């Protein structure tokens, strides 16, 4: 994904709602990730051999739901197309993710927001709506047809 698009969206989201924003791009595997880190540290530690339910994270749910669909399918779904999870990889973190589409309406990745449970509500319609709008805007910048 073009670094400028992802970086701009990530920084914009961080400033607007104060949560970590990450974007993941794919071509069968994750190719890149951008993050806008909050002003205070969020530390995640994973021990070697620790198992994580990666298939239940918001990002993986968005990947599974939209990997063979178009931007029009996401637009039709509205905010219901936003995937979310709480306490999956870390019992204190929640996240929500929206798909990103590029040229020829091909699925290219997800835009993810995450934060600490209690401060970040995955059911907050305002945040879900902003993420939906940002994913559509990013998709348009990446070449998806509206």
N, C-alpha and C positions, 0 to 999 in steps of 0.2 A: 504494500500500500504506500502511496506517496507519503513520505514523512511529514510534509507540510500540512496535509489535510488532517492526518491523525493527531499530530502535535497540536494544531490549532484547536481542534475539537476537544482534545483531552484537557488542555489548559483552560478553555472556555468553560467546560463543565465543572472543573475543579473550583473556579472562581464563583460560578453561579450557585452551586449547592454544597460545596465544601466536602465532597467525597472523592475518593480515588476513582479516576476514570481510565479505563484501559481499552485498547482496541487490539483485536487479534485478527490477523489475516491468515488465510489458508490456501493451500493447493494440496489437499489431502493431508497435510501436516501443518502445524503452526509454524509460520515463517517469521513473524515479528510481533513485537509488543511495545506499546508506548504507555507511559504512566505519568500522571501529574500527581505527585505525592502531596499529602496534606502537610500542614505546617508542623504537626507533631508526628513523631515516629509511630509507624505501625510495623511491628516485627512479627514475622512468621518463621517458625523453626520447624523443619521436617527432619526427623531422624532417618538414617539409612534403613531401609527395610520396612518403613512405615507405609501402610496401605491407605490410600485416599480414594473415596468414591467419586472419581472424576466424572463419571457418566451422569451424576446427579447435580452437577453444578449448573448455574444459570447459563454459563457460556456453552457447555456441552448440550444443554436442552435446546438452546437456540440453534446450535449447529445441526442437531438431529431434526428439528422441526422445519428448518428452511433450506437445508443443503440442496434440495432438488426443486425449489420453488423460485418465484420471481418477486421483484420489488412490488408488483401489483398485488400479489397474494398477501404480502406483509401489510401494504397500505389498506387493503380490504379488512384485514384482521384488526386494525387499529391497535389501541393499547393492550388488547387481549393477546397480541402477538409478542408482547414482552415476556421473556422467561425470567423466573426468579427462583432463588434458593436461599435458605437460611441455615447456618450451622453445618453445612455440608463438609467443607474442607477444614474448617476451623469452627469450633462451637460458638465463637464470639462474632463471627462475620456473616454478613448477608450480602447478596448481590442480585443484580438484574441485568439482563443482556438483550440486545436487539440485533437482528441480522443486518449485514451490510451487503450491498449489491454493486456490481460494476458494469463494465461494457457488456452489451448483449444481455443485460439483466442477470448475469451470472452471479451466484452467491460467492462472496469473497472473504467473509469473516463476520465477526461480531464486535459490537461496541458494548463494553461492560462497565457498570458502575458498582462499586462495593463500598461497604462501610461497616462500622461496629453496630451490632444489634442493640437496639435501644436508642440509637442516634440516627440510624438509617432504616427507614420503614419501607420494605419492598411493596407494600400495599398503598403507598402514598400516590394518589392519582396525579398530583402535580408533577412529581418526579418522573413517574411512568410516562406522562404526556410529553415532558421535555426530552426524555430519552427517545421516545418514538419520533418526535420532530427532528431531533439531531441525527438519528439514524437515516431518516429519509433525506435530509439535507446532505449528509456525508455520501450517501449512495448517489445522489444527483451529481455531486462533485467528482465521484469516481466513474461517472458515465452511464449510470442506470437511467432508463427512461421513466419519467413520472407516471 
